[in-house]
C-alpha cells in the first residue's frame, strides 16, 4: 500500500529503494573526542607515618577540639545566660587545652 506521496507504507528491506537514504548525512558523535583519562589516585592503604606521629596527631586533634568547644560554649554561656562561673570555668579549660596543644605542636615541629 502506498501513501499519498507514493511511498510504500510497509517499507522495504532494500536501502536502495528509499530515495531518502542518499539525503541523510552521516553524523559523527562529538562526545567520542571528549574522553578524558581519569587521574590516578595514590594508594593510601599503606601507612606512611609511624605510629608515634599518628598518636601525636590524634592527641592534638582532641586537644584543639576540646579547646574550641570549651571556649565557644563558655563565651555563649557568659554572653547569653550570664552564667559567669560555669562559662568562666569552660573558658579556662579551653585556654589550658589550647596552650597545651600548641606547646605539643611546637615540640613536634622542633623534632
N, CA, C and O of each residue as an XYZ file, in Angstrom:
444
protein
N       0.849     -1.178      0.000
C       0.000      0.000      0.000
C       0.889      1.233      0.000
O       1.875      1.302      0.734
N       0.532      2.199     -0.826
C       1.322      3.410     -0.971
C       0.622      4.570     -0.281
O      -0.606      4.657     -0.289
N       1.418      5.471      0.323
C       0.815      6.650      0.932
C       0.614      7.710     -0.136
O       0.842      7.448     -1.317
N       0.196      8.880      0.254
C      -0.154      9.910     -0.737
C       1.060     10.457     -1.460
O       0.904     11.134     -2.476
N       2.287     10.186     -0.966
C       3.485     10.643     -1.645
C       4.072      9.571     -2.549
O       5.084      9.803     -3.209
N       3.459      8.423     -2.584
C       3.913      7.353     -3.456
C       4.935      6.442     -2.813
O       5.610      5.680     -3.505
N       5.058      6.510     -1.487
C       6.000      5.642     -0.793
C       5.277      4.424     -0.265
O       4.087      4.467      0.050
N       6.011      3.351     -0.176
C       5.470      2.104      0.342
C       5.374      2.206      1.854
O       6.390      2.429      2.512
N       4.164      2.048      2.437
C       3.974      2.139      3.882
C       4.617      0.974      4.611
O       5.093      1.128      5.736
N       4.634     -0.165      3.990
C       5.167     -1.336      4.658
C       6.692     -1.320      4.669
O       7.308     -2.087      5.409
N       7.288     -0.493      3.890
C       8.740     -0.359      3.849
C       9.385     -1.538      3.170
O       8.820     -2.630      3.107
N      10.559     -1.307      2.672
C      11.283     -2.391      2.029
C      12.627     -2.551      2.721
O      13.144     -1.618      3.337
N      13.166     -3.716      2.611
C      14.441     -4.017      3.250
C      15.607     -3.485      2.435
O      16.712     -3.358      2.961
N      15.397     -3.181      1.205
C      16.479     -2.730      0.336
C      16.660     -1.231      0.499
O      15.745     -0.473      0.178
N      17.848     -0.760      1.002
C      18.032      0.679      1.187
C      18.074      1.452     -0.108
O      17.919      2.673     -0.107
N      18.282      0.761     -1.216
C      18.304      1.456     -2.496
C      16.935      1.904     -2.929
O      16.818      2.820     -3.744
N      15.880      1.277     -2.403
C      14.521      1.654     -2.749
C      14.141      2.999     -2.149
O      13.311      3.714     -2.711
N      14.736      3.351     -1.014
C      14.349      4.588     -0.343
C      15.144      5.748     -0.928
O      16.371      5.761     -0.832
N      14.478      6.711     -1.525
C      15.207      7.847     -2.083
C      15.782      8.754     -0.999
O      16.688      9.540     -1.275
N      15.265      8.658      0.242
C      15.766      9.493      1.324
C      17.116      9.007      1.839
O      17.801      9.750      2.541
N      17.509      7.804      1.516
C      18.754      7.237      2.031
C      19.951      8.074      1.599
O      20.920      8.186      2.349
N      19.907      8.656      0.421
C      21.026      9.473     -0.046
C      21.031     10.850      0.600
O      22.064     11.519      0.607
N      19.910     11.284      1.139
C      19.814     12.620      1.700
C      20.196     12.697      3.176
O      20.415     13.789      3.701
N      20.278     11.556      3.844
C      20.584     11.547      5.265
C      22.095     11.663      5.445
O      22.844     10.806      4.975
N      22.551     12.727      6.129
C      24.003     12.873      6.309
C      24.515     11.920      7.393
O      23.779     11.529      8.300
N      25.754     11.570      7.276
C      26.375     10.730      8.301
C      26.892     11.652      9.400
O      27.649     12.586      9.136
N      26.478     11.379     10.624
C      26.822     12.237     11.756
C      27.786     11.499     12.666
O      27.532     10.364     13.072
N      28.890     12.152     12.982
C      29.838     11.586     13.941
C      29.503     12.100     15.330
O      29.116     13.256     15.501
N      29.654     11.236     16.314
C      29.368     11.602     17.705
C      30.522     12.456     18.238
O      31.641     11.958     18.360
N      30.271     13.740     18.558
C      31.371     14.587     19.037
C      31.853     14.217     20.443
O      32.940     14.628     20.851
N      31.060     13.448     21.180
C      31.484     13.087     22.524
C      32.615     12.066     22.509
O      33.262     11.855     23.535
N      32.862     11.435     21.383
C      33.971     10.488     21.305
C      35.309     11.198     21.465
O      36.265     10.597     21.955
N      35.395     12.450     21.067
C      36.642     13.209     21.174
C      36.830     13.834     22.548
O      37.889     14.396     22.831
N      35.821     13.745     23.404
C      35.885     14.394     24.706
C      36.256     13.453     25.839
O      36.161     13.837     27.004
N      36.668     12.258     25.537
C      37.012     11.298     26.582
C      38.267     11.769     27.308
O      39.275     12.110     26.690
N      38.176     11.777     28.617
C      39.275     12.244     29.461
C      39.756     11.070     30.294
O      38.958     10.321     30.856
N      41.056     10.923     30.366
C      41.605      9.882     31.217
C      41.485     10.313     32.665
O      41.839     11.436     33.024
N      40.984      9.415     33.488
C      40.828      9.719     34.908
C      42.199      9.785     35.567
O      43.078      8.982     35.255
N      42.385     10.737     36.474
C      43.684     10.826     37.140
C      43.890      9.633     38.060
O      42.945      9.082     38.623
N      45.136      9.259     38.192
C      45.427      8.139     39.074
C      45.478      8.639     40.519
O      45.913      9.758     40.789
N      45.031      7.801     41.422
C      44.986      8.147     42.831
C      45.977      7.262     43.569
O      46.044      6.054     43.344
N      46.730      7.877     44.436
C      47.724      7.138     45.195
C      47.031      6.168     46.155
O      45.984      6.486     46.719
N      47.608      5.013     46.332
C      47.054      4.008     47.234
C      47.488      4.331     48.655
O      48.671      4.260     48.988
N      46.512      4.687     49.492
C      46.809      5.059     50.869
C      46.573      3.913     51.845
O      46.463      4.128     53.052
N      46.496      2.699     51.320
C      46.302      1.579     52.225
C      47.569      1.313     53.043
O      47.503      0.781     54.151
N      48.714      1.687     52.486
C      49.965      1.566     53.229
C      50.178      2.857     54.014
O      50.121      3.951     53.452
N      50.420      2.724     55.306
C      50.566      3.884     56.175
C      51.983      4.439     56.023
O      52.965      3.703     56.110
N      52.069      5.762     55.794
C      53.373      6.393     55.613
C      53.981      6.864     56.928
O      55.203      6.861     57.076
N      53.163      7.263     57.871
C      53.663      7.834     59.120
C      53.828      6.733     60.168
O      53.112      5.731     60.165
N      54.781      6.949     61.051
C      54.973      5.973     62.123
C      53.862      6.124     63.166
O      53.148      7.126     63.193
N      53.733      5.126     64.008
C      52.626      5.116     64.962
C      52.749      6.231     66.003
O      51.733      6.732     66.485
N      53.964      6.624     66.353
C      54.159      7.713     67.319
C      53.615      9.039     66.780
O      52.958      9.790     67.501
N      53.895      9.314     65.514
C      53.405     10.546     64.894
C      51.886     10.515     64.743
O      51.226     11.535     64.942
N      51.333      9.377     64.400
C      49.870      9.254     64.300
C      49.214      9.497     65.651
O      48.200     10.189     65.736
N      49.787      8.932     66.702
C      49.234      9.129     68.043
C      49.283     10.605     68.421
O      48.316     11.139     68.964
N      50.395     11.263     68.139
C      50.531     12.692     68.456
C      49.519     13.524     67.679
O      48.956     14.479     68.214
N      49.289     13.169     66.428
C      48.306     13.881     65.614
C      46.917     13.806     66.248
O      46.245     14.828     66.387
N      46.483     12.605     66.632
C      45.146     12.460     67.191
C      45.027     13.093     68.566
O      43.952     13.569     68.929
N      46.109     13.110     69.341
C      46.082     13.804     70.631
C      45.882     15.300     70.406
O      45.103     15.941     71.111
N      46.587     15.851     69.427
C      46.437     17.281     69.143
C      45.057     17.601     68.585
O      44.485     18.642     68.908
N      44.524     16.732     67.765
C      43.159     16.947     67.260
C      42.184     16.995     68.429
O      41.320     17.870     68.486
N      42.321     16.063     69.353
C      41.446     16.036     70.522
C      41.617     17.294     71.374
O      40.629     17.889     71.804
N      42.857     17.698     71.620
C      43.097     18.892     72.441
C      42.501     20.150     71.807
O      41.848     20.940     72.489
N      42.719     20.334     70.527
C      42.196     21.538     69.883
C      40.674     21.499     69.746
O      40.031     22.549     69.781
N      40.089     20.316     69.593
C      38.620     20.222     69.582
C      38.041     20.573     70.945
O      37.043     21.287     71.035
N      38.669     20.070     72.007
C      38.216     20.411     73.360
C      38.363     21.915     73.593
O      37.475     22.554     74.158
N      39.488     22.469     73.154
C      39.711     23.904     73.338
C      38.648     24.723     72.609
O      38.084     25.657     73.178
N      38.380     24.383     71.380
C      37.389     25.130     70.595
C      35.993     25.005     71.202
O      35.265     25.992     71.307
N      35.626     23.791     71.598
C      34.306     23.581     72.178
C      34.158     24.326     73.505
O      33.160     25.012     73.726
N      35.151     24.190     74.388
C      35.053     24.815     75.709
C      35.051     26.332     75.595
O      34.268     26.998     76.272
N      35.910     26.885     74.756
C      35.932     28.348     74.599
C      34.614     28.878     74.047
O      34.074     29.859     74.557
N      34.099     28.235     73.011
C      32.867     28.753     72.409
C      31.669     28.586     73.345
O      30.838     29.487     73.461
N      31.581     27.431     74.010
C      30.467     27.228     74.932
C      30.571     28.167     76.133
O      29.565     28.717     76.581
N      31.776     28.351     76.649
C      31.957     29.283     77.769
C      31.570     30.699     77.402
O      30.905     31.380     78.182
N      31.976     31.152     76.230
C      31.605     32.503     75.797
C      30.095     32.642     75.599
O      29.520     33.681     75.922
N      29.452     31.600     75.070
C      27.999     31.670     74.889
C      27.263     31.666     76.226
O      26.272     32.376     76.395
N      27.748     30.865     77.174
C      27.095     30.857     78.484
C      27.221     32.210     79.167
O      26.272     32.678     79.796
N      28.369     32.834     79.051
C      28.547     34.168     79.651
C      27.731     35.209     78.890
O      27.056     36.035     79.504
N      27.786     35.175     77.587
C      27.119     36.196     76.780
C      25.612     36.125     76.801
O      24.949     37.160     76.864
N      25.047     34.921     76.750
C      23.597     34.790     76.623
C      22.882     34.561     77.949
O      21.771     35.052     78.146
N      23.504     33.830     78.850
C      22.794     33.471     80.077
C      23.417     34.070     81.334
O      22.915     33.849     82.436
N      24.476     34.804     81.186
C      25.161     35.456     82.320
C      25.570     34.445     83.396
O      25.506     34.746     84.588
N      25.984     33.262     82.980
C      26.455     32.237     83.910
C      27.975     32.325     83.966
O      28.679     31.605     83.257
N      28.462     33.209     84.810
C      29.879     33.536     84.868
C      30.729     32.399     85.426
O      31.855     32.208     84.965
N      30.241     31.652     86.384
C      31.078     30.613     86.997
C      31.295     29.445     86.035
O      32.428     29.009     85.835
N      30.222     28.942     85.444
C      30.357     27.812     84.517
C      31.043     28.262     83.233
O      31.937     27.583     82.729
N      30.620     29.412     82.704
C      31.228     29.935     81.479
C      32.699     30.264     81.665
O      33.523     29.967     80.800
N      33.030     30.884     82.805
C      34.432     31.204     83.079
C      35.276     29.954     83.236
O      36.416     29.907     82.775
N      34.719     28.935     83.887
C      35.442     27.667     84.022
C      35.698     27.015     82.675
O      36.778     26.474     82.435
N      34.711     27.066     81.802
C      34.890     26.492     80.467
C      35.916     27.277     79.653
O      36.676     26.693     78.881
N      35.939     28.581     79.822
C      36.940     29.390     79.121
C      38.344     29.032     79.611
O      39.274     28.935     78.810
N      38.498     28.838     80.918
C      39.807     28.451     81.458
C      40.210     27.073     80.920
O      41.356     26.879     80.515
N      39.280     26.123     80.914
C      39.580     24.790     80.372
C      39.972     24.891     78.898
O      40.917     24.234     78.463
N      39.264     25.698     78.140
C      39.586     25.875     76.722
C      40.948     26.488     76.511
O      41.698     26.057     75.635
N      41.278     27.502     77.316
C      42.594     28.141     77.170
C      43.720     27.186     77.561
O      44.769     27.171     76.917
N      43.513     26.392     78.607
C      44.535     25.417     79.014
C      44.716     24.355     77.930
O      45.846     23.987     77.607
N      43.624     23.865     77.372
C      43.715     22.856     76.306
C      44.394     23.427     75.074
O      45.194     22.745     74.433
N      44.084     24.672     74.739
C      44.730     25.303     73.592
C      46.224     25.491     73.841
O      47.036     25.209     72.959
N      46.596     25.964     75.033
C      48.019     26.171     75.347
C      48.774     24.846     75.331
O      49.888     24.771     74.812
N      48.177     23.812     75.891
C      48.841     22.508     75.907
C      48.980     21.943     74.487
O      50.025     21.391     74.142
N      47.962     22.075     73.685
C      48.035     21.610     72.295
C      49.067     22.375     71.500
O      49.800     21.785     70.706
N      49.137     23.679     71.702
C      50.118     24.490     70.987
C      51.538     24.126     71.417
O      52.438     24.050     70.581
N      51.743     23.901     72.720
C      53.062     23.530     73.209
C      53.483     22.175     72.626
O      54.636     22.006     72.230
N      52.562     21.219     72.571
C      52.869     19.912     71.983
C      53.156     20.047     70.488
O      54.038     19.369     69.962
N      52.422     20.911     69.808
C      52.647     21.133     68.385
C      54.037     21.688     68.129
O      54.743     21.227     67.233
N      54.425     22.680     68.920
C      55.770     23.276     68.762
C      56.865     22.257     69.067
O      57.918     22.280     68.430
N      56.631     21.360     70.035
C      57.629     20.346     70.379
C      57.795     19.344     69.228
O      58.908     18.900     68.949
N      56.705     18.996     68.573
C      56.804     18.072     67.443
C      57.477     18.756     66.259
O      58.225     18.118     65.520
N      57.220     20.042     66.074
C      57.856     20.776     64.977
C      59.369     20.866     65.149
O      60.103     20.842     64.162
N      59.841     20.968     66.379
C      61.283     21.054     66.626
C      61.977     19.734     66.338
O      63.135     19.715     65.923
N      61.266     18.620     66.560
C      61.857     17.304     66.301
C      61.874     17.062     64.842
O      62.331     16.009     64.396
